[in-house]
Structure formats: structure tokens, C-alpha cells
């Protein structure tokens, strides 16, 4: 049970009773009512804004509604105290037994505690990474991969039907450049001196391996052939090899993609034409000229008649061109088609994880999704700011093979996938992030990865200690939980009971970093209670001569382990059994 969602139901029941008694008008919209922990625990266990959000529609003062509502809520057997605060908030204190029963819920569910039916099986497409297949994944790509994967896992836990997708940008000028860069390395592998890498080509040494591989397979077959003959082969061969490397890196990172979509296949399959026809049918395509951007006119600015999409009708700043001067589709046209294709595959809800450098693209694509889906499609775009890898305050350049950027593989080799995944989630996605190699591996509370894992390891240590003392950890859901009466124990119980709400709130906001903050707080509370037990023998988890109390405390410890394990599962991180 999510106790906060449960109490929203209790509040709504009381409000309907007030309506039946003509104390409130009908109808009223209850959708904005919340029930959540007060910011100050001294104010109680649950606070609701019901009186505040209903006052205007009910044409009553918030405090008048709150006083009447509180009188009804106090009749609830789980409520022991209540008060109206400020302009009309209601704070409730619940009996300790109510919270102990939530502990029992956790013990019965195990790692499934916090699973929710909030999503009701609604289909959601989460697209992430989607790096151009022109080189190895970088540390910047890693952040998008981790955020996207954790968000998808979070939505799954909240009851959504999630598809994880990677969009392969294998069409357009950048992959033609890849093909030409590969051909250069192919000639080099056959012994030809290539000199300096031409400007605009991909300089990374990783393409030496690609060129050597195609030279081994085909020998000198492509030498002295026209570009029209060798370019498609070089391009396709390089994309296949580089995508194999990308998939291997993602697998090492623990990222499992359900669908890989090809831009080239999409275009060749007529998807762009279908999306264009849909926009034309709605009267959203016209021939016109665009004003140059404000400020300095770009050197490549073309003052010409273009095929334009009426993006301004859907909130964008300007209308957008869909065709280039040579008659080919723009990148934007392809992106419109891709999202239209997602909608046609049954995904009305779409989430894209992008790098921050694509921020200027957000409004136009949202406009396109709204247009092509008749307003039925919803697109949320999460921007991930850049990541800098630091060590002892110095910027680290970790790879020469890749040219001028750090590769994900280097970072994985340095600290391992679990550290990468958790650390990347300790900041909100749109905040810049310094990945400190020293901090990420040190054993201190300043390192959230270690601190949370240490909390889980301590729960396992307690269970081993109980086993050695001959106290069974089986069937702890039937333990006599009334024996948990210490204030610290009850505070832990209440924190554990927040887990279902945290899952739903983070899933609703599309913010997996909230889970990292919660896990850190839970681990901190558990460590603090552990330390109290070390100083006060009466609070130790295993109490000699009192198996009933020991089992009650083991139930608490087991629940902490379940919640940490459940949160780490969302993050794709393996909980540790013991710290070495």
C-alpha cells in the first residue's frame, strides 16, 4: 500500500460526505489534492492541501473547509491527532501501528515493494543514447544512457508498458563522411600513405581497425574505384562495426535496448512521405521565405522559397523548412517521420533523452508531434548536460583512440558499471556534472554509491549475525512488530513506508535522480541507527535472550535491505552482500 495515496482516498471520502451533507457544493474537482509528508516531521505524518485547492471552486474560506474536513478525518481510526496549519493545510499524525503494518507490507512484497499499478499498462516509448554511429560512445553518451535506462525501469515499476529504443542515425551527411573516413583508413591499411586527415573527416584512431578489417575482407577491391561504388560499402561496413561496439559498451553498462530503429530504413520505407502527407492534409505545409536569424546573418543563409511546416501554430518561434535546396529531406523532416512512426506503432506517450546541445530543437519537435498526431501524442524531452571526468581537481582526458573525447569504455574500465550508473544519477539530468574518479571510489558518506551499498551490506551482515546466533530470519512478516517502539526505529519504519510514494512521484515527474536522493537518506538513517545500537546495547538488532524483539528488529533490517535492493534494481545496480 502507498499510505499517501491511501489517505488521498480517505480525504476524498470525507469530502464526498461533506457534499452529501450540503457542506460543500457539487461537483468539485479532486484531482489536485495531495497527501504527503510535511516538510517538518514535528508537524505530523501526513499533510493535505485539500482545503486550499477546493476553496475557490467551493466559494469558501480554506480554513473553514479545513476545520470541517479535519473533524471528519479525526473519526478515522488511524488518525490520532490533527491540526489546521497556516491558511488551510491539514496535518495528521497517525497511530504507530498503521506504520508498522506498512513495514509488514514491505516484508511480504520483498523487492517488489513499491511496485505500482499507477501506469495501468499504458504504453510509453523511451528513446535514449541514439548516438550517431560514427565513433565509440563517450562519457556524455553514458549519462543519457543511464538516465534513460533508469527512467524506463522506474516507469516499469510504476506499472507502465515501456519500450526502450535506440534510433540509429545511419542516413545523411555524417555517415557519408564516416564512409569517406573509413575509405581513407582502408587505403592506409593497404600500405598507402594518407598524410594528414582532411578537415571535416573523423580523425579517431578507432577507424584504423575498421579500415584494416575491410582491407582484410576485400583486399584491394575498392582501390581506384569511383566513390559511387565504394561509399555505400564503406559506410555500411563502418556502421555495422561501430554499432557492434556501441551495443557491447551498452551491454557492459547494463543497458538493454528493446528496439533499434534505423533512420535509413525509415526513410527508404516511405515514413517521411507519410508524415509529410499528413501535414499537407492538415494544411500545415506551404511554400514561403524565412526571415534570417536575428543578429549576424550566417554565411550559409539562403534567401529562397522553401517548403515550410507551420510550426508557429504549435508554439515554435518560426516555421521550419522540410526540404533542402537539392530537394532532399532535412534532418528535421526525418525526425518528424520517426516520431510519427512511433505514434503509428501505438506510442502516444514518448520520452526522448537528448544531449544539452540539442536544446534549441525541443520546441520544433514538440510542435511536430502535436501536429502529426492531432494533439494525441505527448513528447517529453529530457536534456542531459555535459559530463566532465575529473581526478584530484584536474580534467582527465582518458582516450587517444577516440580523438578528442573520453570514451565510455575507458570509464567503465576505470570504475565499473555500477559506479558509473549510480554516480550519473546523483544529479538532476539538466545540471552540469563532474564525474570525480577519486570521489566515485572512496569509502565515505561523501560517496553516495558506497554509502548506499554499505547500507545494504550492513543489512546482510545483521542477517548473518542472527543466523550465527540461532535466530531464524524466516517468516519475518509475522514478527511481533509492536516491539518496535523506539523513536529511531519508528522513524525508519516511516521512511521505508515512503518508498511506494517515491516511486510514483519520480515516475510521474520523469526524474530518476529522486530515487538516488531517497536511497541516500534511507541509508543515512539506517547507519545512524546502527551507530546508536553500537553505543546503546539495548538497541542492538540481535538481543540476547529476547528472540521476539530480535525478530522484530530483524524485520526492520530486512525491510531496509529490500527497499535499497529495490531502488538499486531500478538503477540497474547490483546490491553488494558485504564490503571488502
Residue pairs with C-beta under 8 A, 6 or more apart in sequence:
1 102
1 105
1 500
2 116
2 500
2 501
2 504
3 46
3 98
3 99
3 102
3 497
3 500
3 501
4 35
4 36
4 37
4 46
4 498
4 501
5 35
5 500
5 501
5 504
7 35
7 46
7 48
7 92
8 33
8 34
8 35
8 48
10 73
10 76
11 33
11 35
11 48
11 50
11 69
11 73
12 30
12 33
14 69
14 72
14 73
15 24
15 28
15 30
15 50
15 54
15 69
17 72
18 24
18 68
18 69
18 72
19 25
19 26
19 28
23 68
24 54
24 58
24 60
24 65
25 57
25 58
25 59
28 54
28 57
28 58
29 57
30 50
30 54
32 49
32 53
33 48
33 49
33 50
33 53
33 54
34 48
34 49
35 46
35 47
35 48
36 46
36 47
36 501
37 45
37 46
37 47
37 494
37 498
38 44
38 45
38 46
38 47
38 91
41 491
43 83
43 85
43 91
44 81
44 82
44 83
44 91
44 92
44 93
45 92
45 93
45 94
45 99
45 494
46 91
46 92
46 94
47 85
47 89
47 90
47 91
47 92
48 89
48 90
48 92
49 89
50 65
50 66
50 69
50 90
51 62
51 63
51 65
51 66
51 69
51 84
51 88
51 89
51 90
52 62
52 87
52 88
52 89
54 60
54 65
55 61
55 62
55 65
55 88
58 65
61 88
62 87
62 88
63 84
63 87
63 88
65 88
66 84
66 88
66 89
66 90
67 84
69 90
70 82
70 83
70 84
70 90
73 79
73 82
73 90
73 92
74 82
77 95
78 94
78 95
78 98
79 92
79 93
79 94
79 95
80 93
80 94
80 95
81 92
81 93
82 90
82 91
82 92
82 93
83 90
83 91
84 90
84 91
85 91
96 485
96 490
97 482
99 490
99 493
99 494
99 497
100 481
100 482
100 484
100 493
101 481
102 493
102 496
102 497
103 481
103 484
103 493
103 496
103 497
103 555
103 556
103 559
104 477
104 481
105 113
106 113
106 496
106 497
106 499
106 559
106 562
106 563
107 476
107 477
107 555
107 558
107 559
107 562
108 477
109 115
109 562
110 562
111 562
111 565
111 566
111 569
112 566
113 499
113 500
113 559
113 562
113 563
113 566
114 157
114 499
114 500
114 502
114 503
114 563
114 566
115 157
115 159
115 503
116 157
116 158
116 159
116 500
116 503
116 504
116 507
117 159
118 158
118 159
118 504
118 507
118 508
119 155
119 158
119 159
119 160
119 161
119 507
120 159
121 159
121 160
121 161
122 160
122 161
122 349
123 160
123 161
123 162
123 163
123 346
123 347
123 348
123 349
124 155
124 160
124 161
124 162
124 163
124 347
124 349
124 350
124 351
125 162
125 163
125 165
125 342
125 345
125 347
125 349
125 350
125 351
126 148
126 151
126 152
126 155
126 162
126 163
126 164
126 165
126 351
126 353
127 148
127 165
127 166
127 167
127 342
127 350
127 351
127 352
127 353
128 144
128 145
128 147
128 148
128 149
128 151
128 152
128 164
128 165
128 166
128 352
128 353
129 137
129 141
129 144
129 145
129 148
129 166
129 246
129 250
129 255
129 257
129 353
130 166
130 167
130 168
130 169
131 137
131 138
131 141
131 246
132 169
132 174
132 175
133 168
133 169
133 170
133 175
133 178
133 238
133 239
133 242
133 243
133 246
134 174
134 175
134 177
134 178
134 202
134 242
135 202
135 204
135 206
135 242
135 402
135 403
136 204
136 206
136 242
136 245
136 246
136 249
136 401
136 402
136 407
136 408
136 409
137 145
137 246
137 249
137 250
137 407
137 408
137 409
138 402
138 405
138 406
138 407
138 408
139 387
139 389
139 398
139 405
139 406
139 407
139 408
139 411
139 435
140 355
140 384
140 386
140 387
140 405
141 408
142 253
142 387
142 408
142 411
142 420
142 424
143 384
143 385
143 387
143 424
143 429
143 433
144 353
144 354
144 355
144 384
145 250
145 253
145 255
145 408
146 253
146 255
146 420
146 421
146 424
146 425
146 572
147 353
147 382
147 384
147 424
147 425
147 429
147 512
148 164
148 351
148 353
148 382
149 164
149 254
149 255
149 256
149 421
149 572
150 421
150 425
150 512
150 515
150 570
150 571
150 572
151 351
151 353
151 382
151 510
151 512
152 162
152 164
153 512
153 569
153 570
153 571
153 572
154 503
154 506
154 507
154 512
154 515
154 570
155 162
155 507
156 162
157 503
157 507
157 566
157 570
158 503
158 504
158 507
158 508
160 507
163 258
163 259
163 347
164 255
164 256
164 257
164 258
164 259
165 257
165 258
165 259
165 260
165 261
165 342
166 257
166 259
166 260
166 261
167 261
167 263
167 338
168 239
168 243
168 260
168 261
168 262
168 263
169 175
169 263
170 239
170 262
170 263
170 264
171 263
171 264
171 267
171 334
172 263
172 331
172 334
175 235
175 239
176 231
176 235
177 200
177 201
177 202
178 202
178 234
178 235
178 238
178 239
178 242
179 230
179 231
179 232
179 234
179 235
179 238
180 201
180 227
180 231
180 234
181 197
181 201
181 202
181 207
181 238
182 207
182 210
182 211
182 214
182 234
182 235
182 237
182 238
183 211
183 222
183 230
183 231
183 234
184 194
184 197
184 198
184 201
184 207
184 211
185 194
185 207
185 208
185 210
185 211
185 212
186 211
186 214
186 215
186 222
186 234
187 194
187 211
187 223
188 194
188 208
188 211
189 208
189 211
189 212
189 214
189 215
189 216
190 215
190 219
190 220
190 223
197 203
202 403
203 403
204 401
204 402
204 403
205 400
205 401
205 402
205 403
206 242
206 401
206 402
207 238
209 241
210 237
210 238
210 241
210 242
213 237
213 241
214 233
214 234
214 237
222 229
222 230
222 233
222 234
243 260
247 257
249 408
249 409
249 412
250 256
250 257
252 409
252 412
252 417
253 408
253 412
253 417
253 420
253 421
254 417
254 421
254 572
254 573
255 572
261 338
261 341
263 334
263 338
266 272
266 334
266 337
266 338
266 341
267 329
267 334
267 337
271 337
271 338
271 340
271 341
272 329
272 333
272 334
272 336
272 337
274 337
274 340
275 333
275 336
275 337
275 340
275 341
275 372
276 285
276 322
276 333
276 337
278 340
278 372
279 285
279 309
279 336
279 371
279 372
282 371
284 309
284 310
284 313
284 371
285 307
285 308
285 309
285 310
285 322
286 307
286 308
286 310
287 305
287 306
287 307
287 308
288 305
288 306
288 308
288 319
289 303
289 304
289 305
289 306
290 306
290 308
290 318
290 319
290 321
291 318
292 298
292 301
292 303
293 301
302 325
304 325
306 321
306 323
307 321
307 322
307 323
308 319
308 320
308 321
308 322
309 319
309 320
309 321
309 322
309 332
309 336
309 368
309 371
310 319
310 371
311 318
311 319
311 320
311 363
311 364
311 367
311 368
311 371
312 318
312 319
313 367
313 371
314 366
314 367
314 368
314 370
314 371
315 363
315 366
315 367
315 370
316 363
316 364
316 367
317 363
320 332
320 364
321 330
321 332
322 329
322 330
322 332
322 333
322 336
323 329
323 330
323 333
324 330
332 364
332 365
332 368
335 365
335 368
336 365
336 368
336 372
339 350
339 365
339 368
339 369
339 372
339 377
339 379
340 368
340 369
340 372
340 373
342 350
343 350
343 369
343 372
343 373
343 376
343 377
347 377
348 373
348 376
348 377
348 378
349 377
349 378
350 369
350 377
350 378
350 379
350 380
351 379
351 380
351 381
351 382
351 510
352 365
352 379
352 380
352 381
352 382
353 381
353 382
353 384
353 429
354 361
354 362
354 381
354 382
354 383
354 384
355 383
355 384
355 386
356 383
356 384
356 385
356 386
356 430
358 383
359 383
362 381
362 383
365 379
365 381
366 379
366 381
369 377
369 378
369 379
370 377
380 510
382 429
382 430
382 510
383 429
383 430
384 429
384 430
385 429
385 430
385 431
385 432
385 433
386 432
386 433
387 424
387 433
387 434
387 435
388 395
388 432
388 433
388 434
388 435
389 395
389 396
389 398
389 406
389 411
389 434
389 435
389 437
390 396
390 434
390 435
390 436
390 437
391 436
391 437
391 438
392 438
396 406
396 437
397 406
398 406
398 407
398 410
398 411
398 414
399 405
399 406
399 407
399 410
401 407
408 420
411 420
411 435
412 420
414 437
415 423
415 437
415 440
415 441
418 449
418 573
418 574
419 440
419 441
419 449
421 571
421 572
421 573
422 448
422 449
422 452
422 516
422 568
422 571
422 573
423 435
423 440
423 448
423 449
424 433
424 435
425 512
425 513
425 515
425 516
425 571
426 448
426 513
426 516
427 433
427 513
428 511
428 513
429 511
429 513
439 446
439 447
440 447
440 449
441 447
441 450
442 450
443 450
443 454
443 579
444 450
444 451
445 451
445 524
445 527
448 516
448 519
448 520
451 520
451 523
451 524
451 527
452 519
452 520
452 523
452 564
452 567
452 568
453 568
453 575
453 576
453 579
454 523
454 527
454 579
455 522
455 523
455 526
455 527
455 560
455 564
456 523
456 561
456 564
456 565
456 568
456 575
456 576
457 576
457 577
457 578
457 579
458 526
458 527
458 530
459 526
459 557
459 558
459 560
459 561
459 564
460 561
460 577
460 578
461 578
462 541
462 542
462 554
462 557
463 473
463 554
463 557
463 558
463 561
465 541
465 542
466 472
466 473
466 541
466 542
466 550
466 554
467 473
469 542
469 544
469 550
471 542
471 547
471 550
471 551
471 554
472 551
473 551
473 554
473 558
476 551
476 554
476 555
476 558
477 555
479 548
479 551
479 552
479 554
479 555
480 548
480 551
480 552
481 552
481 555
482 552
483 548
483 549
483 552
483 553
484 490
484 493
484 552
484 553
484 555
484 556
486 539
488 528
488 529
488 532
488 539
489 529
489 553
489 556
491 525
492 525
492 526
492 529
492 556
492 560
493 556
493 559
495 521
495 522
495 525
496 522
496 559
496 560
496 563
498 518
499 518
499 563
499 566
499 567
502 514
502 515
502 518
503 515
503 570
505 514
506 512
506 514
506 515
512 570
512 571
515 567
515 570
515 571
516 571
518 567
519 563
519 564
519 567
519 568
522 560
522 563
522 564
523 564
526 560
529 539
532 539
533 539
533 540
533 541
534 540
541 550
541 553
541 554
541 556
541 557
542 550
542 553
542 554
543 549
543 550
543 553
561 575
564 575
565 575
568 574
568 575
